[in-house]
């Protein structure tokens, strides 16, 4: 499965959720997304989707998101050990690098990573958030002291953690 197919399926899942939320007691007006690492990439891709043009859905279908230790600039990947598995073409890299596709209108994001994250993933998150804000979009950084790439999601296990608290606050502010 290609990266573009994973992005397409994620977008289709959000469209399905919006169309079917009422069938299972969901609130299609409160769709928030979050993901870790490659899931952080998908979170950004969902946030920048042109829902009206591509799916005929409201532009603000996604109300907010929290990419955790995300990948926002895929340009380095063809030069890494992952390329034989990913098989990314340069066109795919450009189409799927969120930092290169920041829209004029998008939901607020809470960008987070552990302070023991690799320098490259810290750079990607910082650069993405700066680019997001430079377009006038709302975005916040949540520091995670003592966390690394794998422990940055630990806060999701505890509703009173700084990570969960910040996500819940984002959802409350948007309601």
MIPAKE-754341 format. One record per residue: x, y, z of N, C-alpha, C, O in turn. Coordinates in steps of 0.02 Angstrom, whole numbers, plus 50000, padded with zeros to 5 digits. Example, Ala and Ser with C-alpha at 12.3 -4.5 7.8 and 13.67 -1.06 7.14 Angstrom:
506604971650390506154977550390506604983550390507124983450423;506424988850354506844994750357506455000250394506705005750402;
***
This chain:
500424994150000500005000050000500455006250000500945006550037;500275011049959500675017149954500485022150007499945021750037;500925026850019500785032350065500165036150043499735037950083;500115037449978499535041149953498885037349964498365040449977;498915030849960498315026849973498125027150047497525027350063;498615027250091498475027950163498155034750177497685035150217;498405039950146498125046650154497405046650128496955049250160;497305043750069496635043450040496145039750085495585041950096;496365034050112495935030250157495775034050221495215033550246;496255037750247496135041750307495615047150293495165048350333;495675050250236495185055450217494495052250206493985055050227;494485046550174493845043050163493535041050230492915041250237;493945039150279493685037350345493365043350379492845042650411;493665049250373493365055250402492715056950366492225058750399;492705056350301492085057650263491545052750285490965054750295;491715046450292491235041350315490985043150385490385042750399;491445044950429491255046750497490755052450497490255052250532;490895057550457490445063350454489755061150429489245063050458;489735057150377489095055050348488705050150392488095049850387;489045046350435488725041050473488705042050548488445037850584;488965047550573489025048650646488355047950681488315045050735;487825050550652487175050350685486915043250694486525041950739;487145038650651486915031650655487175028150717486885023150738;487705030650748487965027350808488035032250866488435031050912;487655037650864487645042350920488235047150921488345050450972;488605047650866489165052250863488935059250845488375060250823;489375064050854489235071050838489705073050781490295074250792;489435073450722489855074950664490105082050663490515083950621;489875086150710490125092950717490695093450766490935098950781;490935087750791491485087750840492005082450820492185078150860;492245082850759492755078150735493445081250746493605086550718;493835077950786494525079850801494975073950784494765068250790;495575075350763496035070050743496685070650781496905076150800;496995065050793497645064850825498005058650802497695053550785;498665059050800499055053250780499785054250799500015059850810;500135048750804500835048650825501285046450768501125041550733;501835049950758502335048250708502025048550638501825053950616;501975042950603501635042950538500915045150546500625048050501;500615043650604499935045950619499915053450628499405056650614;500455056450651500505063750655500505066750585500215072050574;500835063350539500825065350469500115065250442499885069950410;499755059850457499055059250434498615064550466498175067250433;498745066150529498365071450563498445077950524497955081450512;499065079650506499185085850468498855085550399498555090450377;498905079850366498595079150300497835079850304497525082750258;497535077350357496805078150365496635085450379496125087850355;497045088850417496915095850434496965100350374496625105450371;497375098650325497465103050267497045100950207497095103950153;496635095850215496205093450160495695098750140495405102050183;495595099550076495065103950050494425099750046494265097049993;494075099350102493495094950108492935096950059492595092550033;492835103250048492305105450002492455103249930492035100149898;493055104849906493225103249837493315095749825493095093249774;493615092349872493785085249861493235080349880493195074849853;492795082349928492295077649953491585080549955491115076849971;491505086849939490845089849942490575090450014489975090450025;491035090950061490855091450132491035098350158491405101950126;490785100150217490955106650245491715107550253492075102850270;491945113550240492665115050244492945113650313493525111850320;492525114650364492755113950433492565107250465492435106950525;492535102050425492345095450451492805093250508492575090450558;493455094450501493935092950556493995099350597494205104550571;493825098850661493815104650704494485106250736494595111950758;494925101450740495585102450769495985095950767495715090650751;496625096550783497035090650781497645091250825497865096650845;497925085450840498535085150881499025080150851498995074150866;499485082550808500015078150784500555077350838500815082350864;500715071150855501205069650907501825066750873501785061550841;502395070150880503015067950848502905066350775503115061150750;502575070950740502385069650671502935070650620503465073450635;502795068350561503235069050503502885073950456502345072550430;503205079650444502885084950406503255086750343502985090050299;503875084650337504295086150280504605079650256505075077050286;504325076850202504545070250178505155070650132505405065450110;505395076650118505965077250071506585073350092506945071050048;506735072550156507325068450174507235060950163507735057350157;506615058550161506495051350163506785047350105507005041650116;506795049850043507095045949990507845044550000508125040249966;508145048050047508865047150059509005043250123509565043250149;508495039850149508565036150211508495028650199508345026450144;508625024950252508565017650249507835015350237507715009550220;507355019950245506655018250236506435018250162505925015350145;506825021350119506625022050049506485015350014505995014949977;506885010150024506715003849990506025001150009505684998049968;505815002350070505145000250092504605005050067504075002950044;504745011650073504245016650055504165017549980503605018649955;504715017149943504715018049870504375024649850503955024749805;504565030049883504265036549869504565039649806505175039849798;504135041949762504365045949706504415053149730504125054949781;504775057249692504845064249712504165067749710504025071949753;503745066149662503075069149659502665067249721502305071549748;502705061049743502345058949803502605062649864502215064749907;503255063549868503555067249924503265074249927503075076649980;503245077649870503005084549867502255084949882502035089549916;501865080249856501135080349868500955078649940500425080649965;501395074949974501225072350041501655075250097501685072350151;501975080850084502345084350137501905090050162501855095150128;501605089250220501145094450245501465101450247501115106350235;502105101850262502415108450267502415112150201502485118250199;502355108450146502345111550079501635112950055501555115750001;501135111150094500435111650071499985115250120499385113950123;500245119750158499845123050210499325127650177499495131950136;498695126550194498155130450163498065137250196498395138850245;497605141150168497445147650197496965146950256496955151050302;496555141650254496055140450307496125133250330496135128650289;496165132250395496235125550423496095125850497496095131250527;495965120050528495805119950599496425121150642496995120550618;496325122850705496895123650750497245116950763496925111650765;497895117350773498295111450788498675112350853498895117850870;498745106850889499155106450948499735101850931499655095750929;500315104650917500905100850895501325099150957501505103550996;501495092850964501865090751023502375085351007502295081450960;502895085251047503405080051044503785080351109503775085351145;504135074951124504545074651184505195078451175505455078851120;505455081251229506075085051222506685080451211507235082751199;506575073851216507105069051200507005065851132507315060851115;506575068951092506455066751023507085068050982507515071951003;507145064750925507725065850882507715073150857507185076250853;508295075650841508345082650819507945083650754507655088950744;507935078750710507575079350647506815079850659506485084050628;506545075850703505825076250715505645082550754505095085250745;506085084850797505965091350830505965096850778505525101250779;506455096750734506495101750681505865101650638505575106950624;505645095750618505055095350576504445098250610504055101950580;504345096650673503775099250711503815106850719503325110350708;504405109250738504495116450747504395120350682504055125450680;504695117750628504635121150563503905121050539503655125950512;503575115350548502875114750527502435119650566502025123150536;502515119850631502115124350671502245131650652501785135650649;502875133350641503035140250620502715141950553502445147350544;502745137250506502435138350440501675138850447501365142950413;501385134650489500665134750501500455141650527499975144650502;500815143950577500655150450607500785156150558500415161150558;501295155450516501455160850468500895161950418500855167250387;500475156950409499885157650365499285160450402498745161050374;499395162350466498855165050506498415159750538497875161350564;498635153550536498245148050565498415147250638498975148650659;497925144950677498035143950748498405137450760498225132250734;498925137950800499325132150818499695133350882499935138850895;499735128250923500085128650987500595122950991500515117750959;501105124051031501595118851046501505116651118501475120851163;501475110151128501445107451195502105103851209502225098451181;502535106651251503165103251268503015096951309502525096651346;503445091951301503375085851340504065084051369504435080151339;504225086951426504875085651457504965078251474504505074851497;505575075851462505745068951480505455063651434505515057651450;505135065551380504825060651334505245060051271505565064851249;505225054051242505565052951178505035050851126504435051551139;505255048451069504795046851015504265041751037503685042151017;504475036951076504015031551095503605033151157503055030551164;503845037351201503475038951262503055045351255502685047051301;503105048851199502725055051189501975053851189501585058451199;501765047651177501045046151177500795043451244500195042051251;501245042551292501045039751357500475043751389500055040951424;500475050251378499955054451408499255052651387498775054251422;499185049151331498525047051309498215041751355497615040451352;498635038751398498395033751445498095036751508497795033151548;498175043251518497975046551580497595052951563497885057751539;496935052851576496515058551559496725065051593496535070451570;497105064551647497315070651682498025072751662498295077551691;498335069251615499015071051593499005077751556498475079851532;499575081051552499605087251513499385086351440499065090651412;499555080551410499365079251341498605078751334498315082251293;498295074451373497565073751370497215080251389496725082251357;497465083451440497155089751461497175094951405496675098451394;497735095451370497795100251315497325098451257497025102851227;497285092051241496825089851188496105091351207495725093951167;495925089651268495235090851291495085098351293494525100451278;495575102351312495485109651312495375112151242494945116451230;495765109551194495665111451124494955109951102494625113951069;494705104051121494035102051102493505106451136493005108151106;493615108151198493145112351235493125119451207492585122251200;493695122151190493735129051163493365129451097493045134451082;493405124151057493095124150991492345122950993491995124250944;492075120551049491355118751053490925124951052490315124351054;
***
